[in-house]
Amino acid sequence: MESLLLDTRKNIFEGNRELFRGLLIEEPWNWEVGYPVIQISFSGGIHSKADLEEDLVQILDSNEERLGLERGNKSKAKCYFTELIKNAFQRYHQKVFILIDLEME
């Protein structure tokens, strides 16, 4: 479950203007440009290194699918994360925003 703050930022970066009609952010923000956003949440907690690796691969899978990218190299989370950022940049030709929620229960 993502935090409200990160979900709000994700929607701003993606250019979802309709969600911000009448709010202070609407006027100064350039809604013509949407950026790819990789959102990572560890709100469920991290219990072990093995769990972290498995959870991170699942999170990256979800982001890859949401961004409409081809399936990446999943041999190691570190390589997968790097490839995901590179592929998102190449597809959208925009900066890639990475939002990380480390709020632990």
Order of alpha helices (4+ residues) and beta strands (2+ residues): alpha-beta-alpha-alpha-beta
